[in-house]
């Protein structure tokens, strides 16, 4: 008999993996569960593999199965093959991770966190995804970082003023009205027509560094409302946390009504379309060419501030 007579068919790696899973788990049923197949299907694939190799890989031992001598020998090679495959995938993941461009974003602390997330999410889904590096702070400090090329873009609640010496450009993403939110328990205590029901009610407002604060105070004055302002917050997330706890009513973008109600367990008290909140991106370039910034702009205009 020569070597040609002993020639075997090409190795079926699908069959090899099924055999390997059964050998590692010690059970066709357990292997089938991990492979998301029926036990009958796995058993059939094992039989085909044994027939193609011309050897038995398993033998019954009572209700259990165990490896034959040939099965144990093949297992050593299968371990090496699939461990090498895992190492290859790890190396590929490391390579792809190294290729990810860092996208450095400054977020003015007055920008609602839920809007910032919605704006940035598409940048993670680009054909060539980026690795986000987010930095939060006051707008004037972020502009200094942009001037030093330590940021690629700033998301802000106001445009950059003419008084700044930083060479940058404002791009309006969109604008929307505001909605008053509060806990259901607080709403029951202050019933009546909106917005009159807010008179003498506890209220939380943004701090003086937040662009929309002056608009809120002017609206209250125009409507002759006299709520009890119990807190001012530069951090919108902290203000919403107090609102969720029932400390007072608060205002947030109407475009985010569903998310805010679900996240903070509050209800809509009434909408105030006359108070408009604006969101900008500020870049060092006049035109928006960066794919990540373009994704932010398109998402804002299509999905958030439509």
C-alpha positions as CSV (number, residue, x, y, z in Angstrom):
1,X,0.0,0.0,0.0
2,X,1.5,3.4,-1.0
3,X,0.9,6.9,0.5
4,X,-1.6,7.6,-2.4
5,X,-3.8,4.8,-1.1
6,X,-3.9,6.5,2.3
7,X,-4.9,9.9,1.0
8,X,-7.6,11.6,3.1
9,X,-10.2,14.2,1.9
10,X,-9.5,17.9,2.8
11,X,-10.1,18.7,6.4
12,X,-13.6,20.0,7.1
13,X,-13.0,22.7,9.7
14,X,-16.7,23.0,10.5
15,X,-16.8,19.3,11.4
16,X,-13.6,19.7,13.3
17,X,-15.1,22.5,15.4
18,X,-18.2,20.5,16.2
19,X,-16.0,17.6,17.3
20,X,-13.8,19.9,19.4
21,X,-16.8,21.4,21.2
22,X,-18.1,17.9,22.0
23,X,-14.7,16.8,23.2
24,X,-14.2,20.0,25.4
25,X,-17.7,19.9,26.9
26,X,-17.9,16.1,27.2
27,X,-21.5,16.1,25.9
28,X,-23.3,16.4,22.6
29,X,-26.1,18.2,24.3
30,X,-23.9,20.8,26.0
31,X,-22.0,21.3,22.7
32,X,-25.2,21.7,20.8
33,X,-26.4,24.4,23.3
34,X,-23.1,26.4,22.8
35,X,-23.3,26.0,19.1
36,X,-27.0,27.0,19.0
37,X,-27.8,23.7,17.2
38,X,-29.9,20.7,18.0
39,X,-28.2,17.7,19.5
40,X,-29.4,15.6,16.5
41,X,-27.6,18.0,14.1
42,X,-24.4,17.9,16.0
43,X,-24.5,14.1,16.3
44,X,-25.0,13.9,12.5
45,X,-22.0,16.2,11.8
46,X,-19.8,14.1,14.1
47,X,-20.8,10.9,12.3
48,X,-19.9,12.5,8.9
49,X,-16.6,13.6,10.3
50,X,-15.8,10.1,11.6
51,X,-16.7,8.6,8.2
52,X,-14.5,11.1,6.3
53,X,-11.5,10.4,8.6
54,X,-12.2,6.6,8.7
55,X,-11.8,6.5,12.5
56,X,-14.1,6.6,15.5
57,X,-13.6,9.6,17.7
58,X,-16.0,8.8,20.6
59,X,-17.2,5.7,22.3
60,X,-20.0,5.2,24.8
61,X,-19.3,4.7,28.4
62,X,-22.7,4.0,30.0
63,X,-24.8,7.2,29.4
64,X,-21.7,9.2,28.8
65,X,-19.3,9.4,25.9
66,X,-15.5,9.5,26.0
67,X,-12.7,10.0,23.5
68,X,-11.1,7.1,21.7
69,X,-7.3,7.0,21.3
70,X,-7.7,8.6,17.8
71,X,-10.0,11.2,19.3
72,X,-7.5,12.1,22.0
73,X,-4.8,12.5,19.4
74,X,-6.9,14.7,17.2
75,X,-7.9,16.8,20.2
76,X,-4.3,18.0,20.7
77,X,-4.1,19.2,17.1
78,X,-7.6,20.8,17.4
79,X,-6.6,22.7,20.5
80,X,-3.6,24.1,18.7
81,X,-5.7,25.0,15.6
82,X,-8.4,26.9,17.5
83,X,-6.1,28.5,20.0
84,X,-4.1,29.8,17.0
85,X,-7.3,31.0,15.5
86,X,-8.3,32.9,18.7
87,X,-4.8,34.5,18.7
88,X,-5.3,35.6,15.1
89,X,-8.6,37.3,16.0
90,X,-7.0,39.0,19.0
91,X,-4.2,40.3,16.8
92,X,-6.7,41.6,14.3
93,X,-8.7,43.3,17.0
94,X,-5.6,45.0,18.3
95,X,-4.7,46.1,14.7
96,X,-8.2,47.6,14.2
97,X,-8.1,49.3,17.5
98,X,-4.7,50.8,16.7
99,X,-6.2,52.1,13.4
100,X,-9.0,54.0,15.2
101,X,-8.5,57.7,15.1
102,X,-8.9,59.6,18.3
103,X,-11.7,62.1,18.0
104,X,-11.3,64.8,20.6
105,X,-14.5,66.5,21.6
106,X,-15.0,69.4,24.0
107,X,-18.5,69.5,25.5
108,X,-19.6,72.8,27.2
109,X,-20.9,71.8,30.7
110,X,-24.2,73.6,29.9
111,X,-25.0,71.1,27.1
112,X,-27.6,68.5,28.1
113,X,-25.8,65.2,28.4
114,X,-28.6,63.3,26.6
115,X,-28.2,65.6,23.6
116,X,-24.4,65.2,23.7
117,X,-24.7,61.5,23.6
118,X,-27.3,61.5,20.8
119,X,-25.0,63.8,18.7
120,X,-21.8,61.7,19.3
121,X,-23.3,58.2,18.9
122,X,-23.1,58.3,15.0
123,X,-19.3,58.9,15.2
124,X,-18.9,55.5,16.7
125,X,-20.8,53.9,13.8
126,X,-18.8,55.3,10.9
127,X,-17.2,52.9,8.4
128,X,-13.9,53.9,10.0
129,X,-15.0,54.3,13.6
130,X,-13.2,56.7,16.0
131,X,-12.2,56.5,19.6
132,X,-13.9,59.3,21.5
133,X,-12.0,61.5,23.8
134,X,-14.5,63.7,25.5
135,X,-13.6,66.7,27.7
136,X,-16.2,68.7,29.6
137,X,-15.8,72.2,30.9
138,X,-16.5,75.9,30.5
139,X,-16.7,77.2,26.9
140,X,-14.0,79.7,27.3
141,X,-11.5,77.1,28.6
142,X,-12.5,74.7,25.8
143,X,-11.9,77.4,23.2
144,X,-8.3,77.7,24.5
145,X,-7.9,73.9,24.0
146,X,-9.3,74.2,20.4
147,X,-6.8,77.0,19.6
148,X,-4.0,74.8,20.8
149,X,-5.3,71.9,18.5
150,X,-6.0,69.8,21.6
151,X,-9.6,69.4,20.5
152,X,-11.2,68.7,17.1
153,X,-14.6,70.2,17.9
154,X,-16.6,71.8,20.6
155,X,-20.3,71.2,21.3
156,X,-21.8,74.2,23.0
157,X,-25.1,75.8,24.0
158,X,-24.1,79.2,22.5
159,X,-21.9,80.5,19.6
160,X,-18.4,81.7,20.3
161,X,-18.5,85.5,20.9
162,X,-16.8,88.1,18.8
163,X,-14.7,89.2,21.7
164,X,-12.6,86.0,21.8
165,X,-9.2,86.0,20.0
166,X,-9.5,82.3,19.1
167,X,-9.8,81.8,15.3
168,X,-12.8,79.4,15.0
169,X,-16.2,79.1,13.4
170,X,-19.7,78.6,14.7
171,X,-22.0,76.0,13.1
172,X,-25.6,76.0,14.3
173,X,-26.8,72.4,14.6
174,X,-30.3,73.2,15.6
175,X,-32.7,74.8,18.0
176,X,-35.8,73.6,19.9
177,X,-38.2,74.7,22.6
178,X,-38.1,73.7,26.2
179,X,-40.4,71.5,28.3
180,X,-41.1,71.6,32.0
181,X,-40.7,68.3,33.8
182,X,-41.4,67.1,37.3
183,X,-42.2,64.0,39.3
184,X,-45.8,62.7,39.3
185,X,-46.0,63.4,43.1
186,X,-44.9,67.0,42.6
187,X,-47.4,67.5,39.7
188,X,-50.3,66.3,42.0
189,X,-49.4,69.0,44.5
190,X,-49.4,71.8,41.9
191,X,-52.4,71.3,39.7
192,X,-54.2,73.8,37.5
193,X,-53.6,75.5,34.1
194,X,-50.0,75.6,32.8
195,X,-47.9,77.6,33.4
196,X,-49.9,79.3,36.2
197,X,-49.6,76.1,38.2
198,X,-45.9,76.8,38.7
199,X,-46.5,79.8,40.9
200,X,-45.1,79.2,44.4
201,X,-43.9,75.7,43.2
202,X,-40.3,74.7,43.8
203,X,-38.2,75.2,40.7
204,X,-34.7,74.3,39.5
205,X,-33.0,76.5,36.9
206,X,-29.7,76.4,35.1
207,X,-26.8,78.6,36.5
208,X,-25.9,82.0,35.2
209,X,-23.2,80.5,32.9
210,X,-25.8,78.7,31.0
211,X,-27.1,80.7,28.0
212,X,-30.7,79.7,28.4
213,X,-31.0,81.0,32.0
214,X,-31.8,84.6,31.1
215,X,-34.5,83.4,28.7
216,X,-36.1,81.3,31.4
217,X,-36.2,84.2,33.9
218,X,-37.6,86.6,31.2
219,X,-40.3,84.0,30.4
220,X,-41.3,83.8,34.1
221,X,-41.5,87.5,34.3
222,X,-43.6,87.9,31.2
223,X,-46.0,85.2,32.4
224,X,-46.1,86.8,35.9
225,X,-45.0,83.5,37.4
226,X,-43.5,83.5,40.9
227,X,-42.0,80.0,41.5
228,X,-39.8,79.3,44.4
229,X,-36.3,78.9,42.9
230,X,-34.7,76.3,45.2
231,X,-31.5,75.8,43.2
232,X,-29.3,76.9,40.3
233,X,-27.1,74.3,38.5
234,X,-24.3,74.8,36.0
235,X,-24.4,71.0,35.5
236,X,-27.6,70.0,33.8
237,X,-27.2,66.3,34.8
238,X,-27.1,67.3,38.5
239,X,-30.2,69.5,38.1
240,X,-32.1,66.6,36.6
241,X,-30.9,64.3,39.4
242,X,-32.5,66.8,41.9
243,X,-35.6,66.9,39.7
244,X,-35.9,63.2,39.7
245,X,-35.7,63.2,43.5
246,X,-38.7,65.6,43.6
247,X,-36.8,68.7,44.7
248,X,-38.5,70.9,42.0
249,X,-39.7,71.3,38.5
250,X,-37.0,71.8,35.8
251,X,-36.7,72.7,32.1
252,X,-35.0,70.5,29.4
253,X,-35.1,70.4,25.6
254,X,-38.5,69.3,24.1
255,X,-36.6,67.2,21.5
256,X,-35.5,64.9,24.4
257,X,-38.9,64.5,26.1
258,X,-39.1,60.7,25.8
259,X,-35.5,60.1,26.9
260,X,-35.8,62.4,29.9
261,X,-39.1,60.9,31.1
262,X,-37.7,57.4,30.8
263,X,-34.3,58.1,32.3
264,X,-35.4,60.4,35.2
265,X,-38.8,59.0,36.0
266,X,-40.6,62.3,35.5
267,X,-43.6,63.5,33.6
268,X,-44.2,66.4,31.2
269,X,-45.9,69.4,32.9
270,X,-46.0,71.6,29.9
271,X,-44.1,72.9,26.8
272,X,-42.6,76.3,26.5
273,X,-41.8,76.7,22.7
274,X,-41.1,80.5,23.2
275,X,-37.8,79.6,25.0
276,X,-35.5,78.4,22.4
277,X,-32.3,76.5,23.2
278,X,-29.6,76.4,20.6
279,X,-26.8,73.8,20.1
280,X,-23.6,74.6,18.1
281,X,-20.5,72.9,17.0
282,X,-17.4,75.1,17.0
283,X,-14.5,74.1,14.8
284,X,-11.2,75.5,13.7
285,X,-12.2,75.0,10.1
286,X,-14.8,77.1,8.2
287,X,-16.2,74.1,6.4
288,X,-17.2,70.8,8.0
289,X,-15.1,68.2,6.3
290,X,-14.3,65.7,9.1
291,X,-16.5,62.6,8.7
292,X,-17.2,62.4,12.4
293,X,-18.3,66.1,12.6
294,X,-20.4,65.6,9.4
295,X,-22.1,62.7,11.1
296,X,-22.8,64.9,14.2
297,X,-24.3,67.6,12.0
298,X,-26.4,65.3,9.9
299,X,-27.8,63.5,12.9
300,X,-28.7,66.8,14.6
301,X,-30.6,68.1,11.6
302,X,-32.2,64.8,10.6
303,X,-33.1,63.1,13.9
304,X,-32.8,65.6,16.9
305,X,-33.8,69.1,15.7
306,X,-35.8,68.0,12.7
